[in-house]
């Protein structure tokens, strides 16, 4: 059984375009390594410019093992260079029962 994950990122000032490009490449990379399911992923942007994505890990083992794959580790390092990985609760939208995001 898969595991749904909601990821939230805050682009660093002036790095918004890079952050969006890296997020756009994230799901295809995970899928290429068969770490996530074929369930359609959803990506969005918050009113303050924070980014979010929802996808389904194939398993807990896939989630835990992803950092050991060099290509994924390198991608996550690039992501960390242009955005902060933040708790979903830090997004204003997450303070409401029905969080609304603009689709990317």
Legacy VTK file of the C-alpha trace (Angstrom):
# vtk DataFile Version 3.0
C-alpha trace
ASCII
DATASET POLYDATA
POINTS 104 float
0.000 0.000 0.000
1.248 3.468 -0.873
1.758 6.459 1.393
0.444 9.909 0.519
2.822 12.754 1.245
2.278 16.498 1.159
5.514 18.415 0.626
5.780 22.157 1.118
8.614 24.414 0.043
9.369 28.108 0.442
11.477 29.453 -2.446
14.383 31.634 -1.407
14.103 35.275 -2.545
14.891 35.627 -6.231
14.958 31.837 -6.754
11.265 31.286 -7.467
11.706 30.226 -11.098
14.462 27.755 -10.208
12.336 26.365 -7.375
9.379 25.803 -9.699
11.584 24.115 -12.304
13.098 21.766 -9.715
9.686 20.941 -8.281
8.378 20.228 -11.799
11.220 17.738 -12.315
10.811 16.114 -8.885
7.867 13.766 -9.481
9.125 12.520 -12.879
12.490 11.730 -11.261
10.892 9.793 -8.414
8.648 7.985 -10.878
11.609 7.080 -13.117
13.138 5.276 -10.133
9.805 3.555 -9.391
9.633 5.138 -5.938
6.157 6.577 -6.343
2.947 5.206 -7.737
1.209 6.182 -10.955
-1.389 8.122 -8.970
-1.444 11.624 -10.486
0.571 14.101 -8.463
-0.778 17.544 -7.629
1.356 20.681 -7.409
0.269 24.119 -6.317
1.302 27.496 -5.039
0.131 29.308 -1.922
-0.890 32.961 -1.838
2.546 33.877 -0.425
4.433 31.980 -3.161
5.142 28.814 -1.162
4.976 25.656 -3.246
3.331 22.357 -2.424
3.047 18.953 -4.004
1.153 15.793 -3.170
2.212 12.375 -4.410
2.103 8.749 -3.309
5.226 6.866 -2.290
5.132 3.251 -3.453
5.975 2.151 0.106
7.625 3.264 3.323
10.790 1.511 2.143
10.782 3.544 -1.085
10.495 6.751 0.922
13.329 5.796 3.270
15.589 4.524 0.485
15.224 7.485 -1.878
18.096 9.559 -0.414
20.555 6.739 -1.128
19.931 7.023 -4.876
22.619 9.445 -6.109
20.447 11.172 -8.715
17.695 11.818 -6.176
20.099 12.935 -3.469
21.639 15.391 -5.929
18.218 16.700 -6.930
17.186 17.204 -3.311
20.453 19.044 -2.674
19.674 21.395 -5.594
16.164 21.874 -4.221
17.579 22.752 -0.788
19.795 25.356 -2.425
16.872 27.344 -3.817
14.055 26.601 -1.369
13.464 25.708 2.243
11.544 22.554 3.094
8.875 23.849 5.468
6.086 22.282 7.513
2.712 22.331 5.821
1.374 24.038 8.957
3.564 27.073 8.183
1.447 27.848 5.099
-1.461 30.163 5.760
-3.738 27.939 3.693
-3.123 25.050 6.089
-4.781 27.021 8.886
-8.192 26.401 7.304
-10.196 23.167 7.140
-10.282 23.421 3.338
-6.841 24.606 2.195
-6.942 26.224 -1.248
-3.901 26.425 -3.530
-3.491 27.648 -7.089
-2.601 24.741 -9.397
0.837 24.845 -10.980
LINES 1 105
104 0 1 2 3 4 5 6 7 8 9 10 11 12 13 14 15 16 17 18 19 20 21 22 23 24 25 26 27 28 29 30 31 32 33 34 35 36 37 38 39 40 41 42 43 44 45 46 47 48 49 50 51 52 53 54 55 56 57 58 59 60 61 62 63 64 65 66 67 68 69 70 71 72 73 74 75 76 77 78 79 80 81 82 83 84 85 86 87 88 89 90 91 92 93 94 95 96 97 98 99 100 101 102 103
